Amino acid sequence: MCASLALEAARSRLFGGIHFASANDDGIAQGICVGNEVLTLQFLE
């Protein structure tokens, strides 16, 4: 679900001339890395 929303947002920014395709690719990859790191954290109760 989140991945499809991220791809849709990236496409709209590309078509709108806001981002380059390489920026979208890098941003998606970075978001996946950050998300995976957050999932490994143990939060205080």
FIPAPA-997791 format. One line per field, with one value per residue: residue number from 1; residue in three letters; z, y negated, x of N, C-alpha, C in turn. Coordinates in Angstrom, 3 decimals, decimal comma, padded with zeros to 6 digits. Layout:
# residues N
i <- [NUM/...]
aa <- [ALA/...]
n.w <- [Z/...]
n.v <- [Y/...]
n.u <- [X/...]
ca.w <- [Z/...]
ca.v <- [Y/...]
ca.u <- [X/...]
c.w <- [Z/...]
c.v <- [Y/...]
c.u <- [X/...]
# end
This chain:
# residues 45
i <- [1/2/3/4/5/6/7/8/9/10/11/12/13/14/15/16/17/18/19/20/21/22/23/24/25/26/27/28/29/30/31/32/33/34/35/36/37/38/39/40/41/42/43/44/45]
aa <- [MET/CYS/ALA/SER/LEU/ALA/LEU/GLU/ALA/ALA/ARG/SER/ARG/LEU/PHE/GLY/GLY/ILE/HIS/PHE/ALA/SER/ALA/ASN/ASP/ASP/GLY/ILE/ALA/GLN/GLY/ILE/CYS/VAL/GLY/ASN/GLU/VAL/LEU/THR/LEU/GLN/PHE/LEU/GLU]
n.w <- [000,000/000,979/-000,629/-003,214/-003,067/-002,674/-005,090/-006,843/-006,023/-006,636/-009,431/-010,149/-009,435/-011,163/-013,692/-013,361/-013,544/-011,353/-010,139/-011,139/-012,800/-011,681/-009,138/-008,036/-008,009/-006,250/-003,950/-003,355/-002,816/-000,601/001,207/001,627/002,927/005,266/006,388/006,905/008,852/010,907/011,577/012,960/015,396/018,936/020,773/023,622/026,227]
n.v <- [001,192/-001,364/-001,561/-001,710/-004,156/-005,858/-005,520/-006,543/-009,237/-009,954/-009,649/-011,631/-013,933/-013,776/-013,977/-016,482/-018,050/-018,643/-016,941/-015,001/-011,813/-010,291/-011,418/-010,666/-007,854/-007,606/-008,739/-006,981/-004,630/-005,497/-006,022/-003,431/-002,274/-003,871/-003,314/-000,550/-000,632/-001,999/-000,113/001,704/000,564/000,359/-000,857/-002,936/-002,208]
n.u <- [000,822/001,758/004,014/002,959/001,666/003,830/005,199/003,290/003,196/005,819/005,815/003,961/005,342/007,465/006,199/005,145/007,323/008,842/010,713/013,600/013,933/015,994/016,204/013,778/014,110/016,297/015,177/013,048/014,512/015,995/013,936/012,957/015,156/015,298/012,793/013,079/015,093/013,764/011,858/013,396/013,895/013,500/010,986/010,372/008,079]
ca.w <- [000,000/001,058/-001,782/-004,389/-002,880/-002,894/-006,532/-007,471/-005,723/-007,397/-010,838/-010,343/-009,367/-012,405/-014,785/-013,093/-013,763/-010,066/-009,870/-012,193/-012,540/-010,773/-007,786/-007,583/-007,711/-005,028/-002,833/-003,032/-002,194/000,720/002,038/002,006/003,924/006,516/006,922/007,461/010,094/011,920/011,998/013,861/016,663/020,049/021,379/025,040/026,475]
ca.v <- [000,000/-002,573/-001,602/-002,181/-005,593/-006,540/-005,508/-007,469/-010,594/-010,172/-009,837/-012,929/-014,964/-013,669/-014,520/-017,903/-018,752/-019,022/-016,068/-014,152/-010,389/-009,793/-011,872/-009,782/-006,537/-007,724/-008,999/-005,734/-003,736/-006,030/-005,804/-002,011/-002,073/-004,514/-002,526/000,699/-000,957/-002,337/001,127/002,459/-000,149/000,744/-002,086/-002,900/-002,161]
ca.u <- [000,000/002,596/004,919/002,224/001,431/005,109/005,466/002,347/003,658/007,054/005,439/003,310/006,382/008,239/005,395/004,950/008,579/009,425/011,857/014,145/013,718/017,041/015,866/012,706/014,683/017,102/014,274/012,341/015,490/016,309/012,761/012,927/016,220/014,891/011,687/013,602/015,803/012,761/011,225/014,273/014,011/012,641/010,509/010,048/006,632]
c.w <- [000,000/-000,155/-003,016/-004,280/-003,123/-004,381/-007,271/-007,244/-006,525/-008,872/-011,072/-010,290/-010,612/-013,559/-014,603/-013,277/-012,481/-009,793/-011,167/-011,815/-011,562/-009,330/-007,207/-007,179/-006,413/-003,805/-002,399/-002,310/-000,777/001,678/002,503/003,084/005,276/007,172/007,548/008,764/011,219/012,448/012,966/015,234/017,704/020,784/022,849/025,217/027,319]
c.v <- [-001,258/-002,692/-002,128/-003,676/-006,392/-006,606/-006,473/-008,924/-010,920/-010,428/-011,206/-014,059/-014,953/-014,326/-016,014/-018,721/-019,187/-018,229/-015,425/-012,698/-009,845/-010,224/-011,017/-008,422/-006,569/-007,933/-007,764/-004,775/-004,200/-005,816/-004,367/-001,729/-002,665/-003,721/-001,229/000,463/-001,266/-001,071/001,940/001,800/000,422/-000,532/-001,887/-002,904/-003,320]
c.u <- [000,867/003,510/004,190/001,926/002,709/005,438/004,540/002,772/004,914/006,739/004,822/004,326/007,256/007,471/005,151/006,211/009,270/010,702/012,348/013,904/014,753/016,767/014,744/013,255/015,480/016,209/013,511/013,287/015,821/015,142/012,637/013,956/015,821/013,759/012,147/014,355/014,819/012,097/012,085/014,394/013,050/012,256/010,199/008,535/006,194]
# end
